[in-house]
Amino acid sequence: APQEWHCEQQLALRTVCLGEKARDEFHVVEIVPPLPEDTPVPIATLKPSVLPMATLGGVELTPPVTFRLRAGSGPVYISGQHISLMPDLSWEEEEEEEEEDEGDEEEEPPKPQGAKRGNAAKVGGVPKKLGWGGL
């Protein structure tokens, strides 16, 4: 996204899988850190005959991110979702207006509930069923 948008970005990884023509060897996918002195982080080790695909639930990264195939010849496919959150300040204004409105309103007293429900009536404080003969 262009820098002038000033939006927060997130990369949510979903799966890493080997391509159909991947050789039966270990394929190690890692995230390369932005600083050269930091250690790369492996996110998946795949082998077609054992584990051709891995689900990466809960792996969320802030771009830019670089992936590297440390071992194996591939092909390896990484799927996920790139999310750009645009700042929307209009909700802050609405929230302030709601807070002002809440201070102006008076609470209404609760409405009383009726004594009769369905075909039952209270007689002398004890509910009785109404039948053919009345009360």
N, C-alpha and C positions, 0 to 999 in steps of 0.2 A: 504494500500500500504506500502511496506517496507520503512523504514526511509531513506535508502541510495538513494532512487529515488528523494528525495527533490522536490516533486510535490505538487501543490496546489490542495486541494480537496473541493468539494462542494456537498451538498445533497439538491436536489430540490424536495420538496414534491409535490405530485399531488392530491392524494385522501386519505380519511380515510373512511372506510365503515365497517358496522357490518356484521358479518357472518350470515348465514342462521338460525342458531340455537340460536341466541342472544335473551335473554328474553326481554319482553316489559318493560324496565326500562331505566333510563338515564345512558348512558355510557360516561364518561368524560376522554378524552385522553389529557395528558399533556407532556411537555418537562421538564425533570429534569435538572436543571442547574448544571454546573460542580462544583461550590462552594456550600457547604452545607448551608451557610448563605443566599444565594439568593433564591428568591421565584420561585416555579415552574410556568410555563406558559401554561395555557390550550389552546389547538389548535382546539379541536372539542368537542361538546356535541351532542351526537346522541341518538335517540330513534327509534326503528324499525317502530312503527306506525306513526311517525311524520317525522323524518329525518334520514333515514337509511344510508345516504352517504353524505359526504361533500367534495367539491372541494377546494383544497388549492393552488390556483394560486399565484405565487410570494413568496412562503415561501421557502427561501434558507438558509441553515444552513451549518456551517463548522464542520465536524466530529472531534472528536467523539460526538455522540448525544445519549441520553438515553430517551426513551419514557416510560411513565407509565400510566396504566389504573387506574385512581384515584377513579372512581366510576363505578359500573356495573360489570358484570361477563364475558362479551365478548361472543364470540370471535370478535376481532377488527383487521382489516387488514389495513396496511398503505402502500401506493405505492408511488414510486418516482423514481428519477434517481440519481445515484452516479456518479459524474464526477471527474476524475483525470486529471489535466492539467500538462503535462510534459513540463519542460522548453526546448525550442528549440531556441538556440542562433544563428542558421544559418541565420535566417531572419534579425538579426541585422547586420551581415556581408554584406548581399545582399543590405540592405538599405544604408550602407556606400558607397558601390561601385556605386549604382545608383546616390547618391549625387555627387560623383566625376565625373561621366559621364555627368551629367547635366551641370556642369561647363565648360566642354570641347566642348560641342555642340554649334553651332551657329544657330540662328533662321533663317528659310527660309522665304523669302517674300511670302505673300499670292498670290495664282494663280488668274489671272483675269478671270472673268466669261464671257462666250460668249454672244453676243447681241441677238442671235436668240434662241427662245424656242418654241418647237412644230412647228406649222405652222403660227406663227406670226412673222412679221418683223417690224423693226422701220424705218419709212420714215419721215424725217424731225423732229425727236424727238417724233413722235406720233406713237404708235403701230397701225398697220392696219392688218386686216385679209387677208390672201392670198386666193383668190378665183380662179375660172376658167379663169378669164381674166388677171391674173398676178397682177402686182403692178399698 
